Amino acid sequence: PADGTRIRFKGKDTEKRAGIETVPAAVRPNAAAITAPARLSYDATKVAFLNARSSGVVRSLQVDVGAKVTKGQALMVIDSPNIGADRARLAAARTRVRIAEENLARQKRLESEGIGSRKSVLESQQELDSAKAERAALSASLSSLGAGGGGGGSYSLKAPIAGVVTERKATIGRLVTGDEVLLEIVDTSSMWADVEVAENDLGAIAVGQAVSLRVDGLGEREVTGTVSYVAPAVDPRTRTAKARVPLENPDGLLRANMYGQARIAAGTSRSAVSVPRVAVQRAKSVDLVFVRLAAD
């Protein structure tokens, strides 16, 4: 209906019989705000992409998509010839250190007895230092690959963070390299809302401003946060800039790629006419309210 359209009831008691209620509109303080569309995404600081530390064949899998994992939990075992070779070299380096220590002790004893020379002691010390350096380098290399313990050529790929496995590309028996992502783990206890702020509204947006977000699919529920980042560039296609709003998600109801409408507090409070939400009616694509003029 057009503005000003009037509806007359059949009688003065129709309003009461139909159960129609009216309340006065009220003038209330209303903070100026900017509304903009938003899309939810994972908190990038709580996403882990796992790849093979050393090329090899997947021998076993302990998790699948949807599994909740803890930090340090073993996720899969990979057989790698490189790991086996490094472990063999490490064992040889440990033997070399032990022999070098025994030789140094013998050269020191001979020197003290006047049989050996100082030069032989120094050469033995140099050999021991070299052996220890080799042992340390191999041990550090295996440790960084997550293969510090155990034997043979297998090692465990472990979770760097606690979260949920959201993607798995590894399968048992598959040859994997360090270039491909095998698992994705996400901690969904917090999410990001990426708000697309129109170019004309950017002057009123700043880090620290309060934001309320109504997400499609969650009904009337609102989540709140504050702006933590405003992009320094405007998208040339949409003429918008992205504002990031971190959101707590302890119950897991917020999911990546959900859409919603963000309301960003901007400017000082001003008075505005307010009515109850249920008083706003919708006719096709138009929002409207009815104003009571008389009993009928």
C-alpha positions in Angstrom: 0.0 0.0 0.0 1.1 3.6 -0.7 1.9 6.0 2.2 -1.3 7.4 3.6 -3.5 4.4 2.8 -6.3 4.2 5.3 -8.1 1.1 6.6 -11.5 1.5 8.2 -12.9 -1.4 10.3 -16.5 -2.5 10.0 -17.2 -1.5 13.6 -15.6 0.3 16.6 -15.3 -3.1 18.4 -13.4 -4.8 15.5 -10.0 -3.7 16.9 -10.8 -5.3 20.3 -12.3 -8.5 18.8 -9.3 -9.0 16.5 -6.9 -8.6 19.3 -5.1 -5.7 17.8 -2.7 -3.9 20.2 -1.1 -0.5 19.8 1.6 1.2 21.8 3.0 4.8 21.5 6.1 5.4 19.5 8.9 6.7 21.7 11.8 9.1 21.2 14.9 7.4 22.4 18.6 8.0 22.2 20.0 6.0 19.2 23.7 5.7 18.4 24.6 6.4 14.8 25.6 3.2 13.1 26.7 1.9 9.7 25.3 -1.3 8.4 27.2 -3.5 6.0 27.2 -7.1 4.8 29.6 -9.6 6.4 30.9 -13.0 5.8 32.4 -15.4 8.4 35.7 -17.0 8.0 38.2 -19.0 10.2 40.5 -17.1 12.5 43.7 -17.3 10.4 45.9 -17.5 13.5 44.1 -20.7 14.5 44.4 -22.7 11.2 47.1 -25.3 10.6 48.0 -26.8 7.2 50.1 -30.0 7.7 52.5 -31.4 5.1 55.0 -34.2 5.1 58.2 -33.3 6.9 60.1 -35.7 4.6 58.9 -37.5 1.4 57.5 -41.0 1.9 54.6 -43.3 1.9 51.6 -43.0 4.3 51.6 -46.2 6.5 48.7 -45.4 8.8 46.1 -42.7 9.6 44.7 -42.1 13.1 42.2 -39.3 12.2 39.6 -38.3 9.6 37.6 -35.2 8.8 35.5 -34.1 11.8 37.9 -35.6 14.4 38.7 -33.4 17.4 42.5 -33.4 18.1 44.7 -32.1 20.8 48.0 -30.4 20.4 50.8 -32.9 19.9 48.5 -35.8 19.0 49.8 -38.3 16.4 47.8 -38.0 13.2 49.5 -40.3 10.8 52.7 -42.4 10.3 54.8 -41.9 7.2 57.6 -44.3 6.0 60.5 -42.2 4.6 63.8 -43.6 3.3 65.4 -40.2 4.1 64.5 -40.5 7.7 65.9 -44.0 7.8 69.2 -42.9 6.3 69.5 -40.0 8.7 68.8 -42.3 11.7 71.5 -44.6 10.5 73.9 -41.7 10.2 72.9 -40.5 13.6 73.7 -44.0 15.1 77.1 -43.9 13.4 77.8 -40.4 14.7 77.0 -41.5 18.2 79.4 -44.4 17.9 82.0 -42.0 16.5 81.5 -39.7 19.6 82.0 -42.7 21.9 85.2 -43.8 20.2 86.5 -40.2 20.1 85.9 -39.8 23.8 87.7 -43.0 24.6 90.6 -42.0 22.4 90.9 -38.6 24.0 90.9 -40.1 27.4 93.7 -42.5 26.3 95.8 -39.7 24.8 95.5 -37.6 28.0 96.6 -40.6 30.1 99.6 -41.2 27.8 100.5 -37.5 28.0 100.4 -37.6 31.8 102.6 -40.6 31.8 105.1 -38.8 29.5 104.5 -41.3 26.6 102.1 -39.3 24.4 102.4 -35.8 23.0 100.3 -32.7 23.4 99.7 -32.7 19.7 98.0 -36.1 19.9 95.7 -34.8 22.7 94.7 -31.8 20.6 94.0 -33.9 17.5 91.8 -36.2 19.6 90.0 -33.3 21.1 89.4 -31.9 17.6 88.0 -35.3 16.4 85.7 -35.5 19.4 84.3 -31.9 18.8 83.7 -32.8 15.1 81.9 -36.0 16.0 79.7 -34.2 18.5 78.9 -31.4 16.0 77.8 -34.1 13.5 75.7 -35.9 16.1 74.0 -32.6 17.1 73.2 -31.6 13.6 71.6 -34.9 12.7 69.7 -35.0 16.0 68.4 -31.5 15.4 67.4 -32.3 11.9 65.4 -35.4 12.9 63.8 -33.5 15.8 62.6 -30.7 13.5 61.0 -33.3 11.3 59.2 -34.8 14.2 61.3 -38.0 13.9 63.5 -37.6 17.0 62.6 -40.9 18.6 61.9 -44.4 17.3 63.8 -46.4 14.7 63.7 -47.4 11.1 62.4 -45.0 8.5 59.0 -44.0 9.9 57.9 -40.9 11.7 54.7 -39.5 13.2 53.0 -36.4 11.9 51.6 -34.6 15.0 49.0 -31.8 15.4 50.6 -28.4 16.0 47.4 -27.0 17.5 44.2 -28.3 19.1 41.1 -28.2 16.9 39.0 -30.0 14.4 40.2 -31.8 11.2 38.4 -30.0 8.4 40.2 -31.5 5.4 42.1 -34.7 4.7 43.9 -35.5 1.4 46.2 -38.3 2.7 45.3 -41.9 2.1 47.1 -45.1 3.2 49.7 -46.2 0.7 50.0 -42.8 -1.0 53.4 -41.3 -1.8 53.5 -37.8 -0.3 56.0 -34.9 -0.6 56.5 -31.8 1.4 54.8 -29.6 -1.2 51.2 -30.9 -0.7 48.8 -30.2 2.2 47.8 -33.5 3.8 45.6 -32.3 6.7 43.9 -29.0 7.7 43.1 -28.4 11.4 41.0 -25.5 12.6 40.4 -24.2 16.1 36.8 -22.9 15.8 36.6 -21.4 19.3 36.9 -18.0 17.6 36.0 -16.8 14.1 36.5 -13.7 12.0 33.7 -11.6 10.4 34.9 -9.8 7.3 32.7 -6.8 6.9 32.5 -5.1 3.5 32.3 -1.4 4.3 31.3 1.0 1.5 33.9 3.5 0.4 31.7 6.5 1.5 31.5 5.1 5.1 35.1 4.4 5.7 35.7 7.8 7.2 33.5 6.8 10.2 35.2 3.3 10.7 38.1 2.8 13.1 39.7 0.1 15.1 38.0 -0.5 18.4 34.5 0.4 17.4 31.7 -1.9 18.7 30.0 -4.2 16.2 26.8 -6.2 16.5 26.3 -9.0 13.9 23.1 -10.8 12.9 24.0 -14.0 11.1 21.7 -15.6 8.5 20.5 -18.9 9.8 20.7 -18.0 13.5 17.4 -16.1 13.6 17.3 -13.1 16.0 20.5 -14.0 17.8 23.2 -11.3 17.7 26.9 -11.7 18.3 29.1 -8.8 19.3 32.7 -7.8 18.8 35.0 -4.9 18.0 36.8 -3.9 14.8 40.4 -5.1 14.9 41.5 -4.2 11.4 40.5 -2.0 8.5 42.0 -2.7 5.1 44.2 0.1 3.7 42.9 -0.5 0.2 39.5 -0.4 -1.5 38.5 -3.2 -3.8 38.3 -1.6 -7.3 35.4 -3.8 -8.3 33.1 -3.4 -5.3 34.4 -0.1 -4.0 34.4 -1.5 -0.5 37.1 -2.1 2.1 37.3 -5.0 4.5 36.9 -4.5 8.3 37.8 -7.5 10.4 35.8 -8.3 13.6 37.0 -11.2 15.8 34.1 -13.2 17.3 34.0 -15.7 20.2 32.5 -19.0 19.2 32.5 -21.3 22.2 29.4 -23.2 21.2 30.5 -23.7 17.5 27.3 -22.2 16.0 29.3 -19.8 13.9 30.6 -21.4 10.7 32.9 -20.3 7.9 31.2 -18.8 4.9 28.0 -17.8 6.8 26.6 -14.4 5.8 25.1 -11.8 7.9 24.5 -8.1 8.5 26.9 -6.1 10.7 26.0 -2.9 12.5 29.0 -0.8 13.4 28.6 1.9 16.0 29.8 5.2 14.6 29.5 8.8 15.7 27.7 10.2 18.7 24.2 9.3 20.0 21.2 11.1 18.7 17.5 10.9 19.4 15.3 8.8 17.1 11.7 7.6 17.0 11.6 3.9 18.0 8.9 1.3 17.8 8.8 -2.3 18.9 10.3 -4.7 16.4 7.0 -6.6 16.2 5.2 -3.4 15.1 7.0 -3.4 11.8 4.9 -5.3 9.2 6.0 -6.5 5.8 3.9 -6.3 2.7 5.7 -8.0 -0.2 9.0 -6.3 -0.2 8.0 -3.2 1.8 8.4 -2.6 5.5 5.6 -0.5 7.1 3.8 0.4 10.3 0.1 1.1 11.0 -0.8 4.3 12.9 -4.0 4.2 15.0 -6.1 7.3 14.1 -9.4 6.4 15.8 -11.3 3.4 17.3 -12.3 2.3 13.8 
